[in-house]
Each structure stands twice: as structure tokens, then as C-alpha cells.
Amino acid sequence: MPCGNISNMSDSIDQNKTLEVRVYEQIYHIFYHFGLPMICVFGFLGNVLNLAVLNQKRLQTSLMKMEQAASIYLIALASSDLLFCISAFMTTFVPLEMVFEKKGFLLYYTQNCAAVINIFIMTSTWVTVVFAVERYVAICHPLKSRYMLSMKGTRLTIGLIYLFSVLFNIPVFWRYTIQTVECPGNVTYFRLDQQIIFSDTFDQAYRGVWAIFGNLLPLVILVYANVCLVRGIRKSTVLRRQYGGYKDGKHVKESNNKITLTLIIIVILFLTLVAPSELIKQVVLLDSTLQFSHAYMSVEVITNFMQSVNFSINFILYCIINRSFRRTMKHMVLKFVKNYLPFFRFNYEPGEVSIPRGGGSFRSYRSVNLKFPNDSCEGSRV
């Protein structure tokens, strides 16, 4: 790399830029400097709320044993998505030319961020896959699920997924190396160069194995499980309409179907938003020169943004589909306002709210009047 005004190299050759380069720089600027930070901040806040709500004891006790296992998968997925949003957000501070004026956190993080992000992508992928398989067994083979599925097994599976994702992506930590560039005037710059991992054979083999276990195999399993789940829900709905059923059993069935519907939409979003990003990376296996093409890099920026959207919007999905989630979030907000905003005065009216499995009820704050001190106006009922 020539010395001199390295950080402003692009300005010195502005007249020589092709249309392809200009388009890439505009896309990079829009998506990485505006789109990605906003979606990552939204994803961070949404996933924090997901974890807070899903961990609430009130939500846990309102679910059957199988639904408690499902909530554990959702917690694991929200945790991985949260860490992905944090990791992806920090990449927005990386310079386009990958040239740094000093060694520091940003340089070392940029060197390792591909591995870190890959870990959370693989974790979220396989948590979704195992969750889909478990729901498939629960919906399509309910008798077998009583013996095959357990809370202990669910926690062990999630732990193994996290461990597997970390170990599988260790080689990626060696993908980038720091090069020191000495310039006249005692000026030093640091540049990140991509290198072959260990050897050319190992690098190509590793990329191929990653493509199989990180993309192709999960896609096949998710598509199959999703088709079976959709058919299972339709069949369940038809049978319930034909034969009816006990009220308690109906509530349980509806609860099962809501969780299954949530998973189906998660899988559809994954296939739509995550799969293109992962598949486009595997095109480089067929032609390694593509990674230097600005057209390819433009597509990569867009698909990376789509991937970030997927890890950031589950909060909206839960709010739309799951009434128990909305109710618990409302309870948390009211409790927070009561404890930390003393300028409100609350008058609670406890009411009875039935839980999905029937056979009892729990006390809830059905309505609340908000009053400001020294103000005769009464807030609207929530």
C-alpha cells in the first residue's frame, strides 16, 4: 500500500472510479452508516425486552411443561440475537478501507468480528432448527414427545449448540492479519489483510463444511419441519372444528398452536432474510475472485443488512401473536412506572384472569387509574 494520505486515498482517485465502485460506496454508506445502526439499536432494545418478558415468573407459570420448554428456546434465541445486534452494531465504526491510525479495540475487534458474528449466526440458526424439530415432534408425534422431550434435555441441547458454534468458528479468528505500514515522517498505519486459514486446502475444506452445517443442512431441516408444522396446525384446526373438545383442552391446543405459529413465522423470516446472505457467501467457493468484485460486495452489504433485520424483529412478532407476552409486558411496564416514576399515583383494581391451561386463576391488575399530584385530571384506563 502506498504511503501518504492513506485515509483519503479514495478522494485522490475519485475521477477514476467506475460506476460500479460509486454504486458500492453509496450502498455501503446508506446501509452501514444509517440502516445498520438503527436496526441494531432497535434489535438490542427489542431483544432486551424479549428476555425480560420471557424470564418473568408470571409467564412461565402460565404455560404447560412443553410450552415452558418452548419459552427456553425463545430465551436462547433472544440471547443469541441480542449478542448478534451488539456485535454487528460495532462494525458500523469500521473504516471502509480497513486502515487504522493506531492499534486499539476497534482494530482488534475488526480483526475478529467475522468470527464473533459467525458464532451468533450459527447459534441462532441451530436453536431455530432444534426448536422446529421439537415442535414437529410435539405436534406430529404427540405420544412420542412425552418421552423424548424434557426440560433438562432442552437446556442441555441449547448449551451444546452454543459450545458447538464457538468451537466450529475458532478457525475464523485466523482469517485476518494485521499488517504494519511504515510511512515517511515516522508515520505508521495498520491494515487488515485477509489470509488463507492454515493452508489453501484447509481453507477451502473449512468453507465447504461451514456451507453444509451453517447453511444447507439447516435450510433443508427447516423447510421440512415448517411444511410438517403447517400441515399439523391445519389438521388440528379441522379436527377441533369437527369434534369440538373440552374447554381446557381447547385452551391448551390454542396455546400450542400459537407457539407453533410463532415458530413458523420465525422460520419463514429466517429463510427470507438470513438464507440469502449465507448462500451468497458460498458463491465465493465457486469463484474466489468474486469477493473483489464491487457488484458482489454491493449485494453482500444488502444481504448482511437483511440478516440484521431478522435478528432484530422477533419482538414485534411476539407482540402480535402472543397475548400472554403482551399481558406480561404490560404488567412489567406498569410495575416499572409504579416503582420508578413516583410522580404517578396508582389505584389498582385487581381482577380475575384465567390462564390457558384452565383449572384456576391468578390475581392480575386488570385496570389502573393514573393520577398526577395536584391535578384533578384522571388518566385513561389501560
N, C-alpha and C positions, 0 to 999 in steps of 0.2 A: 504494500500500500504506500503511495507517495506521501511525503510529509507536507507540512504547510498547513493550510487552513482545512484540516481534515473534517471538522464538524460541519463545514459549509461547502463540502465538495459538490453537492447537488446543485448549488447555485452557480458554480463556475461552469457547469456543463449544461445549464438549463436550455440553451439553444439547440443542443444536440439530442435532446430527449425525444424518443419516438412517442407516438400516440398511445401505444401500449403501456409505456412507462408512466406517462401522465395519468392515464386512467387508473393504474395501480396505486399511484400515490394519492389520488383523490379518494379512492375506495378505502385505502388504509387510514387516511386522515379521518374520514367520516365515521367508519365503524370502530376504529381503535381509540380515537380521541373523544368521541361523543357517545356512540351507541354502546360500546362495551362497558365503559364506566357506569353508565346509567343502569344498564340491565344487571350488572354485577351488584350494585348497591341495592337495587330492588330485590334481587335474589338473596342477598345477605339478610335483609330485614325480613323477607318472607320466610326464609328457612329458620331464622331465629324464632319467629312466631310459631312455625310448624313444630319445632322442638318443644317450645314452652307449652303449647296446647296438648300435643300428643303425650307429653310426660305428666300431665295433670292426673292426679289420682281419680278425679271425678270421671274423666273419660275412660280410664282403664276399668273402673268398676262397672261401667255401663255396658261392657262388652262381654260376650261369651268367651270361653277359653280360646277358641280358634281365632276370634276377632282380636284378642289380646296379642296373639302371635302375629297377626297381620299388622297391628299397630307397631310392633317391634321392628318389622321390616320397613315400615314407613319412617320410623325414627332413624334407622340406619341409613336409609336413602336420603333423608333430610340432612343428616350429619355429613355425608359424603358430598351432597350438593352444596352445602354451606362452605365446606373447605375448598371445593372447586371454585366457587364465586370469589373467595378471598384470593386464591392463587391466580385466577385469571385477571382480577382487578389490578394486581401489581404489574402485570405485563403491559399495561397501558402507559407506564412510565419508561418503557424500554425505547431507546432511540432507534430510528428506522435503519440507520447504517450499522448498528451494533458496535459502535465505537464509544469508548468511555474515557473520560479525562483522568479518572483516578480509580483505584481499587476501593471497593466498598460493598455494602449489602446489595445494591442494585446489580452490580456486575456479577457477583456470585449467584444471586438469585436467578438472573437471566441465564447463567450457565446451566442451572439445574431445574429451571421451571418446567421444561418439557417433561422431565421425569416425574416431577411432583403432580403436574396436571394429568399426566397419563395414569398415575396411580388412582386418582379420584374418578377419572372417566371409567376405568376398568372396574373399580369398586361399585359405582352406581349401576354400571351395566349388569354385573353379575348379581347384585342384590335384586335388581328388577327381574332378572332371569329366574333366580331361585324363588322369588315371590310369586312369579307367574306359574312356575311348576307346582308350587304348593297349593295355589288356588285351583289349578287344574285338577289336582288330586282331590281336593276338598269338594269341588263342585261335581266332577265327573265320576269320582270313585269315593263317595262319602263313607262307606263302610271301612275301606282300607285306610282312609285318612285318620280314623280313630286310633289306629295302631302305629301308623307311620309318622305322624306329626306330633310334636311336643314342644313345650316352651324351652326346655333345656336344649333340645336339638336345634331349635331356631336360633338361639343365642350362639351355640357352637358353630353353626353354619355361617353366621354373619362374621364371627371372629376369624374363621378360616378364610373367608372372602377377603377381608381386609389384609390379612397376612399374605395371602397368595398374590394380591395386587402389588404389595410393596416388593416382595421378592421377585416377582416377574419383571418389574420395571427397573431393577437395580442397574442393568447394563446401560440404560439410557442416561444415567448420571455421567457416563464417559463419552457422551456423544459430542460435547462441545469442549473446546480447549481455549485457554486464554493465551493470546499472543501479545507480546510487548513490542511496541513500535517506538523506536528512538528517533527523535527529530532534532534538527539543528536548534541551537539556543537552549539546550538542556530541557527540551520539552518531550514528555513521554505520554503516549496514548496506549490504551489497552483495547484489543479487538478480540471478538469471539469468532472462532472458526469451527465449522462442523468437520468432524473427522470420522473415519471408519472405526467402528467398535471392535477392538482387539485385532480382527483381520477381516478382509473383504468377504471371505466365505462365511465367517461367523455373523457378520453384519447382515448379509443378505438372508441367511437362515433365520436369524432372530426376527427380522422384519416379517418374514413369511409366517413364522409361528405366531407372532403378535397379530397378524391379519386373521389367522384362524381363530385364536382364542379370544381376541379382543373385538372381532367384527363378525366373521362369517358364522361361527358356531352359535353365538348369542342371537344373531338375527334369525337363524333357522328355528331355534328353540322358541323364541318369542312369537314368531309368526304362527307356528303350530299351536302353541299354548293359547294364543289370542283367539284363533279360529275356534278352538275347542271351548273356550270360555264363553264366547258369543253364542255358540250353539247351546251350551249348557244353560245359560240365562234364558234364552228363548224357550227351551224345553221346560224349564222350571216355571216360567210365566204361564205357559199353556196349561200345564198340569194344575197349577194353582187355580186358574180360571175354571177348569173343568170340574175339579173335585172339591174346591174350597179347602177348608182346613181349620184347625183350631186357631183362635186369635193369637195365642202366644207363639205358636209355630209360625204363623204368618209374619209376626214381628221379627222373629229370628231369620226367616227366609229373606225378608226385605233388607235386613241388616247385612246378611251375606251378599246379597245382590249389589248393594251399594258399594261395598268394599271391592267386589269383583269388577263392577263398572268403573270404579276409580282406577283400578289396575289396568283395565283395558285401555282407558284413555291415556294413562301414563305410557303404556307400550306403544300406542299409536303416535304419541308425541315423540317418543324415542326414535321410532322408525322414520319419522318425518324430519326431525331436527338434528338428531345425532348421527344416524347412519350415513347420510351423505358426506359429512365431514370425515368420518373414519374411512369410508370407502375411497374417497378422493385421494387420501394419503397413500393408499395401496397402489394407485396408478403409477407411482414413482418406482415401484418394484419392477414394472414392465419397461420403463424408460427413465433411468436416473437423471437424464438431462432436463426432464420436465420441471424439476424443482427450481431451476434457474430461469424458467420462463415467467415473465411478468403476467401473462394471461393465467397461468396456473396459480401463481401467487395471489392474484385477484380473487379467483374462485375460492382459494383456501381461506382468505380473510372473511369472505361472506359465509362460508360454511362453518368456520370457527365461531362466528357471531351467532349463527343459528343454534349451534351446540350450546352456547352460553344461555340462550333463551330457554332451552329445555331445562337446564338446571336451576332456573330462576322462577318458574311459573307454577310449580306444584301447589303453592299456597293458594293461588286463585282457584285451582281445580278442587282442592279440598273444601274451600268455602262454598263453592257452587253445589257440590254433590252431597257433602256430608253434613246433615243437620246437627248431629252430635258435636262435630268440630265447631260449627258456628256457635252453638249454645255454650260450649266450654270457653271459646274465645270471648264471647260476650261477658260471661261470668268473670273472667280474668281482667277484662278492661274495667268493669265496674268495681272490682276489688282494688285494682290499682288506683283508680280515681279516688276511692274512699280513703285509702291509706296514705297517698302521697299528694293529694290535692285538697288540703284542709279547707279551702275557701268554698267547697261544696258541702252541703249538709244533706244527708240521705235519710229517707224514710222508706224502709224496706217493707214490702208486703209479701210474706212467704206464701208460696203456693205449692200445689202438688204437681209433679211432673212424672209421668210414667216412663219407665226405662224399657228399651227394646225387648228384653227377654221376658218381661211380664213378671207377675208374682210379687209385686211390691212397688214402692215408690221412694223417692228421696226428696228432701227439702231443697227447694230452689228459690231464687229471688225472681219471681215472675215479672214484677214491675217495680219501678223505683221513681220517686219524685226527687228532682234535683232543685234545690233552693239556694240562691245566693244570700249571704247575710246582708241585712239592710236593704233587701229588695223583696218586694211583695210579689214579684212575678214567679210563677211556678213553671218549671221545665216540663217538657212533654214527656209522656210515658215512653219507656224504651221497650 
